[in-house]
């Protein structure tokens, strides 16, 4: 069997009512239209399974690869737990308009209702227009009755927590947290492999045919965490040529690396694939047998679990998100 190599997949582009042009203009997704909201980079969600872009595995989809390579591709423990399902969904999102205010169920409720995993996610802001903000949680302690009263009276916005955004901001969104990406934000999203969303409010929007999108008021009620937290933003210090952790939970670990010189990485301590998302600059990834993969802003590369050593070679000062499963 031929040896695995760092894998690039074809972007799966999704037009959205709130989408825009930044996936094309900033992340060079040249096939993205004027209302493209999402680029799914790595996915085994039904109907949107990633397909390898180049190399001898070009044309094969990720599910087929896992079936053949199993733990060599994803890690033995990951394969034992998830089988042919890739455990994460990796995206870039361009919000030209506000996304709906929404919430995702946890594993228990998602499994009971949908036979699916839940959806905990995190965001890394790549670009943010002046004054842009997003919603994360509530600005005061609430109960269900107070929440429903605000929803019914049209004053939901008054109880939500708005956070101003700037490039480099990180937000962790556990299942149960009410949230929405605001207009003018381009971000990378790392999440559990789930596409279950309960829409709470959609800004009274209508589609081209004059229809509103469905709301899931009742389904969301049992899911929402009404707690008010002191801090909704992830604090971290970006250090040149160092690996800095910006997100850690039982579903994924995410680090950021900003570097301007060669970096050697050793993955012998983890039993997992590693994903790189380039959020700034241009670099090459050198794997054993001197196989080199070029990577620029907006691209994503999957390093198979059986590749334990790589070298990152920047052409310019570059920033990448590094993601794996513990």
C-alpha positions in Angstrom: 0.0 0.0 0.0 1.3 3.5 -0.9 2.3 5.7 2.0 0.0 8.4 3.1 1.1 12.1 2.6 -0.2 15.5 3.8 -3.7 15.8 2.2 -5.5 18.8 0.7 -9.2 18.5 -0.1 -11.5 20.3 -2.5 -13.3 23.1 -0.7 -17.1 22.5 -0.4 -18.6 25.9 -0.9 -22.0 26.8 0.5 -24.1 29.9 -0.6 -25.9 31.4 2.3 -28.5 34.2 2.7 -25.9 36.0 4.9 -22.8 35.1 2.8 -20.5 37.5 0.9 -17.3 37.8 -1.2 -14.5 37.4 1.4 -13.9 33.7 0.9 -12.9 34.7 -2.6 -11.3 38.1 -2.0 -9.4 37.3 1.2 -9.0 33.5 1.2 -8.7 33.0 -2.6 -11.6 30.6 -2.9 -11.9 31.6 -6.6 -15.0 29.5 -7.3 -16.9 31.2 -4.4 -19.9 33.3 -5.6 -21.0 36.7 -4.3 -23.1 35.1 -1.5 -20.8 32.3 -0.4 -21.0 31.9 3.4 -19.1 28.8 4.1 -16.2 26.8 2.8 -16.2 23.3 4.3 -12.6 22.2 4.3 -12.7 18.8 6.0 -16.0 16.9 6.4 -17.7 13.5 6.4 -21.2 15.1 6.9 -23.6 13.2 4.7 -24.0 15.0 1.3 -20.8 17.0 2.0 -17.9 14.5 2.1 -14.5 15.9 1.4 -12.7 14.7 -1.7 -8.9 14.6 -2.0 -7.5 17.3 -4.3 -4.1 16.0 -5.4 -1.6 13.2 -5.2 -2.3 9.5 -5.9 -5.4 9.6 -3.7 -7.0 12.4 -5.7 -10.7 11.8 -6.3 -11.1 9.6 -3.3 -13.3 10.9 -0.5 -12.4 11.1 3.2 -14.8 8.2 4.2 -13.2 5.9 1.6 -9.7 6.9 3.0 -10.7 6.1 6.6 -12.1 2.7 5.5 -8.8 1.8 3.8 -6.2 3.4 6.1 -8.1 3.4 9.4 -5.8 4.3 12.4 -2.9 5.2 10.1 -5.0 8.1 8.8 -6.9 9.3 11.9 -5.2 7.6 14.8 -6.1 4.2 16.4 -8.1 5.6 19.3 -10.0 8.0 17.0 -10.8 5.2 14.6 -11.9 2.9 17.4 -14.3 5.6 18.7 -15.6 7.1 15.4 -15.2 4.5 12.7 -15.7 6.0 9.2 -16.9 9.3 10.6 -14.3 12.0 10.8 -14.7 13.5 14.3 -14.4 17.2 13.3 -15.9 19.6 10.8 -13.5 22.3 9.7 -14.8 25.5 8.0 -14.1 29.0 7.0 -17.1 31.3 7.4 -17.8 34.8 5.8 -20.6 36.7 7.5 -21.6 39.5 5.1 -24.8 39.8 7.2 -25.7 38.7 10.7 -26.1 34.9 11.1 -29.2 33.7 12.9 -29.1 33.6 16.7 -28.8 29.9 17.4 -27.8 27.2 19.8 -26.5 23.6 19.4 -27.4 20.5 21.5 -24.9 18.5 23.5 -24.1 14.9 22.8 -26.8 13.4 24.9 -29.7 15.5 23.4 -28.3 15.3 19.9 -28.0 11.5 20.1 -31.5 11.1 21.6 -33.2 13.4 19.1 -31.1 13.0 15.9 -28.8 10.0 16.4 -25.9 12.4 16.1 -23.1 13.9 18.1 -23.6 17.3 19.6 -21.9 20.5 18.5 -19.2 22.2 20.5 -17.2 24.6 18.4 -14.6 27.4 18.5 -13.9 30.4 16.3 -10.7 32.2 15.3 -11.4 35.6 13.7 -9.3 36.1 10.6 -10.8 39.5 9.4 -13.1 41.9 11.1 -14.6 45.1 9.8 -14.5 48.2 12.0 -17.3 48.0 14.6 -18.1 44.3 13.9 -19.3 42.2 16.8 -20.6 38.7 17.6 -23.0 37.2 20.1 -21.9 34.8 22.8 -24.2 34.0 25.7 -26.2 36.4 27.8 -25.4 39.7 29.5 -27.3 38.7 32.7 -28.5 35.7 34.7 -31.8 34.4 33.3 -34.4 31.6 33.6 -36.6 30.1 30.9 -39.5 32.4 31.6 -37.5 35.6 31.3 -35.9 34.3 28.1 -39.3 33.5 26.5 -40.7 36.8 27.6 -37.8 38.6 25.8 -38.2 36.4 22.8 -42.0 37.0 22.6 -41.7 40.8 23.2 -39.0 41.3 20.5 -36.4 42.3 23.0 -34.1 39.3 22.7 -31.2 41.6 21.7 -31.4 43.3 25.1 -30.4 40.2 27.0 -27.7 38.9 24.7 -23.9 39.5 25.2 -22.3 41.3 22.3 -18.5 41.1 21.9 -16.6 43.5 19.6 -14.2 41.6 17.3 -10.7 42.1 15.9 -8.4 39.7 13.9 -6.9 37.1 16.2 -9.8 36.9 18.6 -10.8 33.5 19.8 -14.2 32.4 21.1 -15.1 29.0 22.5 -18.7 28.0 22.0 -19.7 24.9 24.0 -23.0 23.2 23.2 -25.8 25.0 24.9 -24.4 28.5 24.4 -26.6 30.9 22.5 -24.4 32.6 19.8 -24.3 34.3 16.4 -21.5 35.6 14.1 -22.1 39.2 13.3 -21.9 41.0 10.0 -18.3 41.9 8.8 -16.5 38.9 10.3 -14.5 36.2 8.5 -13.4 33.3 10.7 -12.1 29.8 10.9 -14.5 27.4 12.7 -13.4 24.1 14.4 -16.3 21.9 15.6 -17.6 18.5 16.3 -18.8 16.6 13.2 -22.4 17.7 13.4 -24.7 20.0 11.4 -27.5 20.3 14.0 -28.5 23.9 14.6 -31.6 25.2 16.5 -32.4 28.6 15.2 -33.8 31.0 17.8 -34.2 34.3 15.9 -33.3 35.2 12.3 -33.6 39.1 12.3 -37.0 38.9 10.6 -35.3 38.0 7.3 -37.0 36.7 4.2 -35.5 34.8 1.3 -35.8 35.6 -2.4 -39.3 34.0 -2.4 -40.4 36.1 0.6 -40.2 33.1 3.1 -38.8 33.2 6.6 -36.5 30.4 7.7 -37.8 27.9 10.2 -37.3 28.7 13.9 -36.8 26.0 16.6 -38.0 27.7 19.7 -39.3 24.7 21.6 -36.3 22.4 20.6 -33.9 25.1 21.8 -35.5 25.5 25.2 -34.1 22.3 26.7 -30.6 23.0 25.2 -29.9 26.6 26.2 -27.4 27.3 29.0 -28.9 30.4 30.8 -25.9 31.0 32.9 -24.1 34.4 32.6 -20.3 33.9 32.5 -17.7 36.5 33.4 -15.7 36.1 30.3 -16.7 34.9 26.8 -13.4 35.6 25.0 -10.4 33.3 25.1 -7.2 35.1 26.3 -3.8 34.1 24.9 -0.5 35.6 24.0 0.7 35.1 20.4 4.4 34.3 20.6 6.7 34.3 17.5 8.0 30.8 16.6 6.1 29.2 19.5 3.1 26.9 19.7 0.4 28.5 21.8 -2.7 26.7 22.9 -6.0 28.6 22.2 -8.6 25.9 22.7 -8.8 22.6 24.6 -11.8 20.4 25.3 -12.5 16.7 25.1 -13.4 17.0 21.4 -10.3 18.9 20.0 -7.2 20.8 20.9 -6.3 23.9 18.9 -3.0 25.7 18.9 -1.8 28.8 17.0 1.7 29.2 15.6 3.1 32.4 14.2 6.5 31.8 12.7 9.1 33.3 10.4 11.7 30.6 10.5 11.7 26.8 10.0 9.7 24.9 12.7 10.1 21.1 13.3 7.1 19.3 14.7 7.1 15.9 16.5 3.7 14.2 16.9 4.9 11.0 18.6 3.0 12.1 21.7 -0.4 12.1 20.1 -2.5 9.3 18.5 -4.4 11.6 16.1 -4.3 13.2 12.7 -3.2 16.9 12.8 -4.9 19.6 10.8 -3.3 22.9 9.7 -5.4 25.9 8.7 -3.3 28.7 7.2 -4.8 32.0 8.5 -1.9 34.3 7.3 1.1 34.0 5.0 2.5 31.2 2.9 4.5 28.1 3.8 5.6 24.6 2.8 5.0 21.4 4.8 7.8 18.9 4.4 7.0 15.4 5.4 9.2 12.2 5.5 10.6 11.2 2.1 10.9 14.9 1.3 7.3 15.2 0.1 6.5 18.9 0.1 3.1 20.5 0.2 2.7 24.3 -0.4 0.1 26.1 1.7 -1.2 29.7 1.6 -3.8 31.7 3.5 -7.2 30.1 3.3 -5.9 26.5 2.7 -6.2 23.5 5.0 -4.0 20.4 5.1 -4.6 17.1 7.0 -1.5 15.4 8.3 -2.2 11.6 8.6 -1.6 10.1 12.1 1.2 7.8 10.9 3.3 10.9 9.9 5.0 11.7 13.2 7.5 14.4 12.0 7.1 17.3 9.7 8.9 20.6 9.0 7.1 23.9 8.4 9.0 26.2 6.1 7.6 29.8 5.9 8.0 31.9 2.7 6.7 34.9 4.7 5.8 35.4 8.3 2.9 32.9 8.6 0.2 31.9 11.1 -1.5 28.5 11.2 -4.0 26.9 13.4 -2.9 23.4 14.5 -5.8 21.0 15.4 -5.9 17.5 16.7 -7.9 15.1 18.9 -6.6 14.3 22.4 
